[in-house]
Amino acid sequence: MAKYLLLIAALMSAGMVHADNSKANAPVVVDSDGFKEPLTKLKFNPGLDQREFERSTLNALNVYDPLESWNRRVYHFNYRFDQWVFLPVVDGYRYVTPSFVRTGVSNFFNNLGDVPNLMNSLLQFKGKRSMETTARLLLNTTVGIAGLWDPATAMGLPRQSEDFGQTLGFYGVPGGAYFVLPIFGPSNLRDTSGLLVDYTAESAINFLNVSEVSGNHPELLLLRGVDKRYQTSFRYGQLNSPFEYEKVRYVYTESRKLQIAE
């Protein structure tokens, strides 16, 4: 019996050595990057529509999006417009304009934006934020020469963002259906209404006479749009995911909830 056991042990040992040698001589195969190609080896029911496949795999699809077909078309339009028009214009603006000039332009338009920020902070009874935004407006408009400089931030008064969409949310108005605006991007019905109110209020207040001047010089509105895109770091396609639409929709919806809850 002992002889049989020794023979079996010897055979197993020889087999293991042979297997180890074969592994050592086998060529090294480098797997493709699963992050860049997430669907390469993924198997799913071939009879299942791609849209249905996405619905069955993403929690982000809980966002209320009854206009999804339309929103996807607008999202694709925004992607192409950004790629072919907006970003080339921003790159040209960056190329021909010195850094200090771009900073001054951004500061100027941010100072204008503090007017609706203050209005909405007051409507939401945010006393401390209202006082800080008031101080920012006074400092940047006077010491900062109409907002071209931003001494308020250097003095510990950073810019806060408040809009009428947040104000409506503060009073319990639901976001409603998700909605992708041409050029402006992700929104919902509540925030789209708030955007119109903020624009109307800023025009009515006519701070520093900018709204009136913009009526005769639309290039100011164009410059403001270019500056807004210049300050926005988001780039279409940067998520490197086939589900970018769903992720952007989910992140926007959740971030708005956090902003309203502040």
C-alpha positions as CSV (number, residue, x, y, z in Angstrom):
1,M,0.0,0.0,0.0
2,A,2.8,2.3,0.9
3,K,4.4,1.7,-2.5
4,Y,1.2,2.7,-4.3
5,L,1.0,5.9,-2.3
6,L,4.6,6.8,-3.1
7,L,4.0,6.2,-6.8
8,I,0.9,8.4,-6.8
9,A,2.8,11.2,-5.0
10,A,5.6,10.9,-7.5
11,L,3.2,11.2,-10.5
12,M,1.4,14.2,-9.0
13,S,4.7,15.9,-8.3
14,A,5.8,15.4,-11.9
15,G,2.5,16.7,-13.2
16,M,2.8,19.8,-11.1
17,V,6.3,20.5,-12.3
18,H,5.2,20.1,-15.9
19,A,2.3,22.4,-15.3
20,D,4.5,25.0,-13.7
21,N,6.9,24.9,-16.6
22,S,4.1,25.3,-19.1
23,K,2.8,28.4,-17.2
24,A,6.3,29.8,-17.1
25,N,6.7,29.5,-20.9
26,A,3.2,30.8,-21.7
27,P,3.1,34.3,-23.3
28,V,1.8,37.2,-21.2
29,V,-1.6,38.4,-22.3
30,V,-2.5,42.0,-21.3
31,D,-6.2,42.5,-20.7
32,S,-7.8,45.5,-22.2
33,D,-8.7,48.4,-20.0
34,G,-12.2,47.5,-18.6
35,F,-12.8,51.1,-17.7
36,K,-12.3,52.4,-21.2
37,E,-14.2,49.5,-22.8
38,P,-16.8,48.5,-20.1
39,L,-19.1,46.7,-22.5
40,T,-16.5,44.6,-24.4
41,K,-17.0,41.4,-22.4
42,L,-20.4,42.2,-21.0
43,K,-23.1,39.7,-22.1
44,F,-26.8,40.5,-22.0
45,N,-29.9,39.4,-23.7
46,P,-29.4,40.2,-27.5
47,G,-33.1,40.7,-27.9
48,L,-33.1,43.5,-25.3
49,D,-33.1,47.1,-26.5
50,Q,-30.1,49.2,-25.5
51,R,-32.3,51.7,-23.7
52,E,-34.0,48.9,-21.8
53,F,-30.6,47.5,-20.9
54,E,-29.6,50.8,-19.4
55,R,-32.8,51.0,-17.5
56,S,-32.2,47.6,-15.9
57,T,-28.6,48.4,-14.7
58,L,-28.5,52.0,-13.5
59,N,-29.9,53.4,-10.2
60,A,-29.6,56.9,-11.7
61,L,-32.6,56.1,-13.9
62,N,-34.8,56.8,-10.9
63,V,-34.7,60.5,-11.9
64,Y,-38.1,61.5,-13.3
65,D,-37.4,62.0,-17.0
66,P,-40.6,61.7,-19.1
67,L,-39.0,63.8,-21.9
68,E,-36.0,61.5,-22.2
69,S,-36.2,61.1,-26.0
70,W,-36.2,64.8,-26.5
71,N,-33.6,65.4,-23.8
72,R,-31.2,63.0,-25.4
73,R,-31.5,64.8,-28.7
74,V,-30.8,68.1,-27.0
75,Y,-27.9,66.6,-25.1
76,H,-26.4,65.3,-28.3
77,F,-26.9,68.8,-29.9
78,N,-25.2,70.4,-26.9
79,Y,-22.3,67.9,-27.2
80,R,-21.7,68.8,-30.8
81,F,-22.2,72.5,-30.4
82,D,-19.7,72.5,-27.5
83,Q,-17.2,70.5,-29.6
84,W,-17.5,72.4,-32.8
85,V,-18.5,75.9,-31.7
86,F,-18.3,76.8,-28.0
87,L,-15.0,75.3,-27.0
88,P,-13.1,76.6,-30.1
89,V,-14.4,80.1,-29.3
90,V,-13.3,79.7,-25.7
91,D,-9.9,78.5,-26.8
92,G,-9.6,81.5,-29.1
93,Y,-10.7,83.8,-26.3
94,R,-8.0,82.2,-24.1
95,Y,-5.4,82.5,-26.8
96,V,-5.9,86.2,-27.7
97,T,-6.8,87.5,-24.2
98,P,-4.2,88.0,-21.4
99,S,-4.9,86.1,-18.2
100,F,-5.4,89.3,-16.1
101,V,-8.0,90.5,-18.7
102,R,-9.9,87.2,-18.5
103,T,-9.9,87.4,-14.7
104,G,-11.2,90.9,-14.8
105,V,-14.0,89.9,-17.1
106,S,-15.0,87.0,-14.9
107,N,-14.9,89.2,-11.8
108,F,-17.1,91.8,-13.5
109,F,-19.8,89.3,-14.5
110,N,-19.6,87.5,-11.2
111,N,-20.2,90.8,-9.5
112,L,-23.4,91.3,-11.6
113,G,-24.4,87.8,-10.6
114,D,-24.2,88.7,-6.9
115,V,-27.4,90.8,-7.4
116,P,-29.7,87.9,-7.9
117,N,-27.6,86.0,-5.4
118,L,-28.5,88.6,-2.8
119,M,-32.2,88.7,-3.8
120,N,-32.5,84.9,-3.4
121,S,-30.6,84.8,-0.2
122,L,-33.1,87.4,1.3
123,L,-36.1,85.4,0.0
124,Q,-34.7,82.3,1.7
125,F,-34.1,84.1,5.0
126,K,-30.4,83.4,4.9
127,G,-29.3,86.3,7.0
128,K,-25.6,85.6,7.3
129,R,-25.3,84.8,3.6
130,S,-27.3,87.9,2.7
131,M,-24.9,90.1,4.7
132,E,-21.9,88.5,3.2
133,T,-23.2,89.0,-0.4
134,T,-24.1,92.6,0.4
135,A,-20.6,93.2,1.7
136,R,-19.2,91.6,-1.5
137,L,-21.2,93.9,-3.7
138,L,-20.1,97.0,-1.8
139,L,-16.5,96.1,-1.8
140,N,-16.1,94.7,-5.3
141,T,-18.2,97.5,-6.9
142,T,-16.2,100.3,-5.1
143,V,-12.8,99.1,-4.2
144,G,-12.8,96.5,-6.9
145,I,-13.7,99.2,-9.5
146,A,-17.1,98.0,-10.8
147,G,-16.2,94.4,-10.0
148,L,-13.1,94.1,-12.2
149,W,-11.2,93.0,-9.1
150,D,-12.4,90.8,-6.3
151,P,-11.0,92.1,-3.0
152,A,-14.0,90.5,-1.1
153,T,-12.8,87.0,-1.7
154,A,-9.3,88.0,-0.5
155,M,-10.9,89.3,2.7
156,G,-12.7,86.0,3.4
157,L,-16.0,86.6,1.7
158,P,-16.2,83.9,-1.0
159,R,-18.9,84.1,-3.7
160,Q,-22.1,82.1,-2.9
161,S,-24.5,80.9,-5.6
162,E,-28.2,81.3,-5.0
163,D,-30.9,81.3,-7.7
164,F,-34.6,81.4,-7.9
165,G,-34.8,77.7,-8.6
166,Q,-33.2,77.2,-5.2
167,T,-35.7,79.6,-3.7
168,L,-38.6,77.7,-5.1
169,G,-37.1,74.5,-3.8
170,F,-36.7,76.2,-0.4
171,Y,-40.5,76.8,-0.3
172,G,-41.2,73.1,-1.2
173,V,-41.7,73.4,-5.0
174,P,-40.7,70.1,-6.5
175,G,-38.2,70.0,-9.3
176,G,-40.6,68.4,-11.8
177,A,-39.5,66.7,-14.9
178,Y,-35.8,66.7,-15.8
179,F,-35.2,69.0,-18.8
180,V,-32.1,69.6,-20.9
181,L,-31.9,73.1,-22.2
182,P,-30.2,73.9,-25.5
183,I,-26.6,75.2,-24.8
184,F,-27.4,75.8,-21.1
185,G,-27.5,72.1,-20.3
186,P,-29.1,70.1,-17.4
187,S,-32.1,71.6,-15.7
188,N,-35.7,70.8,-14.7
189,L,-39.0,72.6,-15.0
190,R,-38.6,74.4,-11.7
191,D,-35.0,75.5,-12.3
192,T,-35.9,76.6,-15.8
193,S,-38.6,78.9,-14.5
194,G,-36.2,80.2,-11.9
195,L,-33.7,81.0,-14.6
196,L,-36.2,83.2,-16.3
197,V,-37.1,85.0,-13.1
198,D,-33.4,85.6,-12.3
199,Y,-32.8,87.0,-15.8
200,T,-35.9,89.3,-15.6
201,A,-35.0,90.5,-12.1
202,E,-31.4,91.3,-13.2
203,S,-32.7,93.2,-16.2
204,A,-35.2,95.2,-14.1
205,I,-32.6,96.1,-11.5
206,N,-30.2,97.1,-14.3
207,F,-27.2,97.1,-11.9
208,L,-24.4,99.4,-13.2
209,N,-26.6,100.0,-16.3
210,V,-25.3,96.8,-17.9
211,S,-28.7,95.5,-18.9
212,E,-29.6,98.7,-20.7
213,V,-26.2,98.8,-22.5
214,S,-26.5,95.1,-23.4
215,G,-29.7,95.9,-25.3
216,N,-27.7,98.1,-27.7
217,H,-24.6,96.0,-27.6
218,P,-25.5,92.3,-27.8
219,E,-21.8,91.5,-27.9
220,L,-21.8,91.9,-24.2
221,L,-24.2,89.0,-23.8
222,L,-22.0,87.0,-26.1
223,L,-18.9,87.8,-24.0
224,R,-20.8,86.8,-20.9
225,G,-21.7,83.5,-22.4
226,V,-18.1,82.8,-23.5
227,D,-16.9,83.8,-20.0
228,K,-19.5,81.4,-18.4
229,R,-18.2,78.5,-20.5
230,Y,-14.7,79.6,-19.8
231,Q,-15.3,79.3,-16.0
232,T,-17.2,75.9,-16.4
233,S,-14.8,73.0,-16.1
234,F,-17.2,70.3,-17.3
235,R,-16.4,68.8,-20.7
236,Y,-18.7,66.4,-22.6
237,G,-17.1,63.0,-22.9
238,Q,-14.8,63.4,-19.9
239,L,-16.7,60.8,-17.9
240,N,-15.5,58.2,-20.4
241,S,-18.7,56.2,-20.0
242,P,-21.5,55.0,-22.3
243,F,-23.9,56.1,-19.6
244,E,-22.8,59.8,-19.5
245,Y,-26.3,61.1,-20.0
246,E,-27.6,59.2,-17.0
247,K,-24.7,60.1,-14.8
248,V,-25.0,63.8,-15.6
249,R,-28.7,63.7,-15.0
250,Y,-28.3,62.0,-11.6
251,V,-25.4,64.3,-10.4
252,Y,-27.4,67.4,-11.4
253,T,-30.5,66.3,-9.6
254,E,-28.7,65.3,-6.4
255,S,-26.5,68.4,-6.4
256,R,-29.6,70.6,-6.6
257,K,-31.0,68.8,-3.6
258,L,-27.9,69.6,-1.6
259,Q,-27.8,73.2,-2.7
260,I,-31.4,73.7,-1.6
261,A,-30.8,72.0,1.7
262,E,-27.8,74.3,2.6
